Every structure is written in C-alpha cells, then in structure tokens.
C-alpha cells in the first residue's frame, strides 16, 4: 500500500520505504521512524512519541 500519512502507516504497517527526490532514502521496520530521518525526508522537524504502545509522529512547532 502507498500512504503519505505517517501515523496511519506506522499503525498498520511493519515495513516502510521512505522516498526522497524519487529515490529510496531509507527502508526498514519501525526502527527507521526516527526524528532525524523524517526531518531529512519531509523537511519538517518532529518528535516520535509512544502513545498507547504505538509510535506517533508529532510535528515540532517550537520548544517542547
């Protein structure tokens, strides 16, 4: 399946391919869902938090 909503993808998938500029930037399991990787691919600083046992990507809009 192709999906652009990271949180839905994380919730229902166990393998990921992150593309940047038409090429594979990173591929793997939940271990690749890291703030630095997501920021590099999407150009958006984020936190990755665990909520109810699931990783959740949260935009970092400023100081925490």
C-alpha positions in Angstrom: 0.0 0.0 0.0 1.1 3.6 -0.6 0.4 6.1 2.1 1.5 9.6 3.0 0.0 9.7 6.5 3.0 8.6 8.6 0.9 7.9 11.7 -1.5 5.6 9.8 1.4 3.9 8.1 3.1 3.3 11.4 -0.1 1.9 13.0 -0.9 -0.5 10.2 2.4 -1.5 8.6 5.6 -3.1 9.8 7.9 -2.3 6.8 8.5 1.1 5.3 10.2 2.7 2.3 10.8 6.4 2.6 11.5 8.2 -0.7 13.3 11.5 -1.2 13.7 13.1 -4.6 12.4 9.9 -6.3 14.9 7.6 -4.7 14.8 5.3 -1.7 16.2 7.3 1.2 15.6 4.6 3.9 13.9 1.3 4.1 13.1 -1.0 7.1 10.9 -1.5 10.1 9.7 0.7 12.8 13.4 1.4 13.7 13.7 3.8 10.8 10.9 6.0 12.1 13.3 8.4 13.7 13.0 12.2 14.0 16.3 12.9 12.1 15.2 10.6 9.2 11.7 12.1 9.0 13.1 15.7 9.0 15.5 14.9 6.2 12.8 13.3 4.0 9.9 15.7 4.8 11.8 18.8 5.7 9.8 19.0 9.0 11.2 18.7 12.5 9.2 16.1 14.5 9.1 14.2 17.7 8.4 10.5 17.8 6.5 9.6 20.9 4.9 6.4 22.1 1.2 6.6 22.8 -0.7 3.5 23.9 2.2 1.4 22.8 2.4 2.8 19.3 5.0 5.3 17.9 3.3 8.6 16.9 5.0 11.3 14.8 4.3 14.8 16.2 5.4 18.0 14.4 7.8 20.0 16.4 6.4 23.5 16.1 8.7 25.0 18.7 10.1 24.5 22.1 8.9 21.4 23.9 
